[in-house]
Amino acid sequence: MPSLFKQIQAGVLWDFHGGIHPPTRKQLSNQKPIAVMPLPDRLYIPLRQHIGVAGQLLVRAGERVLKGQQLTSADNSMVVPVHAPTSGTVVQIAPHTGAHPSALPELTLILAPDGLDQWREREPLNFASCDKAQLLTRIQNSGIAGMGGAGFPTHLKSGVSQPIDYLIINAVECEPYITADDLLMQEAATTIVKGIDILCHLLNPKAVLIGIEDDKAIACAAMMAACSQRENYYVRAVPVKYPSGGEKQLIQLLTNKEVPNGRRPLDIGIVMHNVGTAFAIAKAVLDDHPLISRVVTVTGNTLNQPQNVIALLGTPVSSLLQLCGFQPEPMQRVIMGGPMMGFTLSDLNVPVVKTTNCILAPTAEELPAATDEMDCIRCSACADACPASLLPQQLLWYSKAKDSDKLKEYNLADCIECGACAYVCPSEIPLVQYYRVAKADIREQQREAVKAEQAKARFEARNARLEHEKQERLARNQQLAATRQQQQLASGANNTVAEALARIKAKQAQAAVADNSDTSSAQLHAEREQKKQQAREYQQQKALAETAAPEVEKTTPETQAEPADARKAAIAAAIARAKNKQQQTSATDNSTAELDPRKAAIAAAIARAKAKQQNSVTAERTVTQEAPVSPSTEVSSQNTEPDPRKAAIAAAIARAKARKQADDDTL
């Protein structure tokens, strides 16, 4: 049996499961050449027209731009920039209704053409002398994305490093009404083949397979003629069957290979590009002409002149319909895309984007509106028509139940939303709409799961960081403790001596405090005993003084009676003052002793010393003053002893004076 490559070279074709044969109705637009759309008054350029993210704006409102000027930057691999379709002024950058089934607004640059159509400077490349990186950068910066499907960035699909067996150019265009690729191949087959040459330079495949439906005879002949000088370029006319233009279905038709579930054609050594994408690559590399326009089929029985038009990206759908003589009906529907996979527009100001290949304006008889949905009768027609070999009935039930696990089990992701199941459903169930909603829900759940996983990862990373910091602190503390212990061990003897000295000093301090307290107590006790003794002596002296006073009065001569009375009064007054002073001194001594026992004891000792000294001096003076005698008497007195009474009185008086003087000194 010949090898697969030999069978492909021989022109063998295979088939895929399911498929339908709706009326093609391509004759409405494939009989006329491609027309050129005049400049509209406004161009609405969405900043994101592909799968991926929008680039960063490079212009602002009020700025003038040139044709082909880059409006956004390609700052990462999933960004495909957009360019100015013509020269003019940026009027506004604001949300505008997007070309999407949801009709949600998208950030859009509104450009007012100036009519000059002035180009920026262009730099064509010779791809034969360029390396792959330079070519891929040119493709990305030219804003090229897949023009036949979802708009996947072309530079990513063309920049793979693994070996490629087959490069497939999809020119089937199987959906009814659409003829944009057909007319493009008829009029620009040579440019398309140059684009295929650039792709072969990047991918280096073993063979190039160009699939075209066999009802496009002119386009097929043009492509065969353009490829006649290329080796291993094979043009294959495939049977008319919908959806033979699907990626997996065309691969199976041309190579008999099936893409595994959840895998990509690249995984089996195949890369597929649309014929319009190959044309755009050639224009970008050879002419430095970025993707700013495309061929759009404008068709339907409500149009007077249905045809294919080269329209600038950003052209409102209303301008295209007006060019082709639009005659709307009541409850008129306008569909972007074909009748099988397109969606109805809610606003005719929706712009043409990179993936727009058809604008369909049918009559109510031509394309009747959907009727009310009825219950499924389990006829299995949908399963027979499904080109992906799925079970649409099961998917419908699980979509209504929002059972994402069962939907994944039944491979909802493999649904290409071709609409074949809904086309054959006798119950008029809009199966594709249910699948789209279910896919959107699953994508949202996946995004939420990714967010939750990222949050969990951040939480775990935080806990790990905190635990790591805790362990580092513990390690530092343990290291410091070990260092201190080593230092203590190294200076253990010195520490022991120091501790012993400290204990001895503490004991000495305690003993000194105890001695001081004992000494203070003994001093206070001695002072109190001394004061008591002084009080007893004073009382005895007072009693002696009172006893001696009458006797002196009796023995005194009459001539000295009055002086004796005066002396007696003076002695009594002195004794009274002494008593008073003694009481004040005792109170002062007691308060002073209470405040400061040491100071009180010292003061009392000083006072006693002064009193003794004063007593001796005063006694001598008193004896001399109060007992004057004549010389004879003085001589006799020297020979005789003094009177004891007088001496006692004089001593008492002296003591009273000394006490008074001591009290005064103390105060």
Secondary structure as GFF3:
##gff-version 3
##sequence-region A 1 667
A	DSSP	alpha_helix	4	9	.	.	.	ID=ss1
A	DSSP	beta_strand	35	36	.	.	.	ID=ss2
A	DSSP	beta_strand	43	46	.	.	.	ID=ss3
A	DSSP	beta_strand	56	57	.	.	.	ID=ss4
A	DSSP	beta_strand	64	65	.	.	.	ID=ss5
A	DSSP	beta_strand	72	73	.	.	.	ID=ss6
A	DSSP	beta_strand	88	97	.	.	.	ID=ss7
A	DSSP	beta_strand	105	113	.	.	.	ID=ss8
A	DSSP	three_ten_helix	127	129	.	.	.	ID=ss9
A	DSSP	alpha_helix	132	141	.	.	.	ID=ss10
A	DSSP	alpha_helix	154	158	.	.	.	ID=ss11
A	DSSP	beta_strand	166	171	.	.	.	ID=ss12
A	DSSP	alpha_helix	180	203	.	.	.	ID=ss13
A	DSSP	beta_strand	207	213	.	.	.	ID=ss14
A	DSSP	alpha_helix	217	226	.	.	.	ID=ss15
A	DSSP	beta_strand	233	238	.	.	.	ID=ss16
A	DSSP	alpha_helix	247	255	.	.	.	ID=ss17
A	DSSP	three_ten_helix	265	268	.	.	.	ID=ss18
A	DSSP	beta_strand	270	274	.	.	.	ID=ss19
A	DSSP	alpha_helix	275	287	.	.	.	ID=ss20
A	DSSP	beta_strand	293	299	.	.	.	ID=ss21
A	DSSP	beta_strand	307	312	.	.	.	ID=ss22
A	DSSP	alpha_helix	317	323	.	.	.	ID=ss23
A	DSSP	beta_strand	335	336	.	.	.	ID=ss24
A	DSSP	beta_strand	343	344	.	.	.	ID=ss25
A	DSSP	beta_strand	358	360	.	.	.	ID=ss26
A	DSSP	alpha_helix	381	385	.	.	.	ID=ss27
A	DSSP	alpha_helix	392	401	.	.	.	ID=ss28
A	DSSP	alpha_helix	404	409	.	.	.	ID=ss29
A	DSSP	three_ten_helix	412	414	.	.	.	ID=ss30
A	DSSP	alpha_helix	420	424	.	.	.	ID=ss31
A	DSSP	alpha_helix	431	490	.	.	.	ID=ss32
A	DSSP	alpha_helix	492	555	.	.	.	ID=ss33
A	DSSP	three_ten_helix	558	560	.	.	.	ID=ss34
A	DSSP	alpha_helix	561	595	.	.	.	ID=ss35
A	DSSP	alpha_helix	597	626	.	.	.	ID=ss36
A	DSSP	alpha_helix	631	639	.	.	.	ID=ss37
A	DSSP	alpha_helix	644	666	.	.	.	ID=ss38
###
